[in-house]
Amino acid sequence: MAKKDIRCFVAVDLPSAMREQIAAMQNKIDVPGVKLVKPDLIHLTLKFLGDVAPRKVDRVTEALRKIEFPAFDAKVGGVGTFPGRTIRVVWIGTQGRFFELHRHVDDALAPLGFERDTRKFSAHATVARVRRPNLGMNRLLAFRLTPFKKVELGEFQVDRFLLKQSTLTPGGPIYDDLAHFVLVHKV
């Protein structure tokens, strides 16, 4: 019997102290119709891989281990929304060398058949999703988010990234770390 495909993505976890700050912010935007991301699941996705055959996961891990990239400092702050007029996603922004790290991940996985991302990479961590977007929800969320537009949660050193498995359940996703990849430390 063939093993079931594994839903995977490559990510950077946020420090637990920042996740706690985000949870406090989430409490202020918790309204009906908005699904908050559980604080312990908040991360920055570098690349979503989708369903991957178990035998290919080892090849993905091998390819990601070959990435040589320096550890870097990152800032977290500023709340925004996607996609535009209709709010579907609430996110908190990140600044740092995430775009470059994303490009290295893209380059490492392209030879394995993973398509390069065609959309402009936007470094962010999703904190909430809107179930049924509408004008009233947009207005309410815009009002609730105003105090957080320029919020600053601080800095942290990105010294690793992870290959994660995502298992979808009725109670929400469950993430498991499949592998971690240490970035080269600054000298």
C-alpha positions in Angstrom: 0.0 0.0 0.0 1.4 3.4 -1.0 2.0 5.9 1.7 -0.1 9.0 1.6 1.3 12.3 0.3 2.6 14.8 2.9 1.3 18.4 2.8 4.5 20.5 3.3 5.8 24.0 3.5 9.1 25.7 4.3 8.9 28.3 7.1 10.5 30.4 9.8 8.9 30.3 13.2 8.5 33.4 15.2 9.8 33.5 18.8 7.2 32.5 21.5 7.4 36.0 23.1 6.3 37.5 19.8 3.5 35.0 19.4 2.3 36.0 22.9 2.2 39.7 21.8 0.3 38.7 18.6 -2.2 36.7 20.7 -2.9 39.9 22.8 -3.5 41.8 19.6 -5.7 39.0 18.2 -8.0 39.4 21.3 -8.8 42.9 20.2 -9.7 41.9 16.6 -11.6 38.8 17.5 -15.0 39.3 15.8 -17.6 36.8 14.4 -16.6 35.7 11.0 -12.8 36.1 11.6 -10.8 32.9 12.2 -7.8 33.6 14.3 -4.6 31.6 13.7 -3.6 29.8 16.9 -0.6 31.7 18.3 1.6 28.6 18.5 1.0 28.0 14.8 2.0 31.6 13.6 5.0 31.5 11.3 6.4 33.1 8.1 6.0 30.8 5.1 9.0 30.9 2.8 7.4 28.4 0.3 4.3 26.3 0.2 5.1 22.9 -1.4 1.6 21.3 -1.3 1.2 17.5 -1.3 4.6 15.8 -1.6 5.2 12.0 -2.1 6.9 10.6 1.0 9.9 9.4 -1.1 10.3 13.0 -2.4 10.4 14.5 1.1 13.9 13.1 1.6 15.0 14.7 -1.6 13.5 18.0 -0.5 15.3 17.8 2.8 18.6 17.0 1.0 18.2 20.0 -1.3 17.3 22.4 1.6 20.3 21.2 3.6 22.6 22.4 0.8 21.4 26.0 1.2 24.2 28.2 2.6 22.8 31.4 3.9 23.8 33.7 6.8 21.8 34.1 10.0 20.2 37.6 10.0 18.3 39.9 12.2 14.6 40.5 11.5 12.0 43.0 12.7 8.4 42.1 13.2 5.6 44.7 13.2 3.0 46.6 11.3 -0.4 45.0 10.6 -1.9 44.8 7.2 -4.4 42.9 5.1 -4.7 41.0 1.8 -5.7 41.2 -1.0 -7.0 44.7 -1.4 -10.4 46.2 -0.9 -11.9 42.9 0.3 -10.1 41.7 3.4 -9.4 37.9 3.4 -6.2 37.8 5.4 -4.8 39.8 8.3 -1.1 39.7 8.7 1.8 41.1 10.7 4.8 42.2 8.6 8.4 41.2 8.9 11.6 42.9 7.7 14.9 41.2 7.1 16.5 39.1 4.5 13.5 36.9 4.0 13.1 37.6 0.3 16.7 36.4 -0.4 16.2 33.3 1.8 13.0 32.6 -0.1 14.8 32.9 -3.4 17.5 30.4 -2.2 14.7 28.0 -1.2 13.0 28.5 -4.6 16.3 27.8 -6.4 17.1 24.7 -4.3 13.7 23.1 -5.0 13.2 24.0 -8.7 15.3 21.1 -9.9 13.0 18.7 -8.0 10.0 19.9 -10.0 8.6 22.6 -7.7 7.5 25.6 -9.6 9.2 28.9 -8.8 6.9 31.4 -7.2 5.6 33.8 -9.8 3.9 36.2 -7.4 6.1 38.7 -5.6 7.1 37.3 -2.3 5.8 39.2 0.7 7.3 38.4 4.1 4.5 38.2 6.6 2.9 36.0 9.2 -0.8 35.4 8.9 -2.7 36.1 12.1 -6.3 35.8 11.0 -8.5 34.9 8.0 -11.9 36.3 7.1 -14.5 33.5 6.5 -17.0 35.5 4.4 -15.6 38.9 3.4 -18.1 41.7 3.0 -18.2 45.5 3.2 -19.4 45.5 6.9 -16.6 43.1 7.9 -14.1 45.3 6.0 -15.2 48.4 7.9 -15.2 46.7 11.3 -11.7 45.1 10.8 -10.2 48.3 9.4 -11.4 50.1 12.5 -10.1 47.4 14.9 -6.8 47.2 13.1 -6.1 50.9 13.0 -4.2 50.9 16.4 -1.9 48.1 15.1 -0.9 49.5 11.7 2.5 50.6 13.1 2.8 48.2 16.0 6.4 47.0 16.6 7.0 43.6 18.3 10.8 43.8 18.2 13.6 42.0 16.7 14.9 38.4 16.6 17.7 36.5 15.0 16.7 34.2 12.2 19.2 31.3 12.6 17.2 28.5 11.1 14.3 27.6 8.9 12.1 24.5 8.8 10.4 22.0 6.6 7.0 21.5 8.1 4.1 19.1 7.6 0.6 20.4 7.7 -2.2 18.0 8.6 -5.7 19.5 8.1 -8.2 18.6 10.7 -11.8 19.9 11.5 -10.3 21.6 14.6 -7.7 23.4 12.4 -4.3 22.5 11.0 -1.6 20.6 13.0 2.0 21.4 12.1 4.9 19.1 12.7 8.5 19.9 12.1 10.0 17.4 9.6 13.5 19.0 9.5 15.3 22.1 10.5 18.1 23.8 8.7 20.6 26.0 10.6 21.8 29.2 8.9 25.4 30.1 9.0 26.1 32.2 12.1 27.6 35.6 11.9 31.2 35.9 12.7 
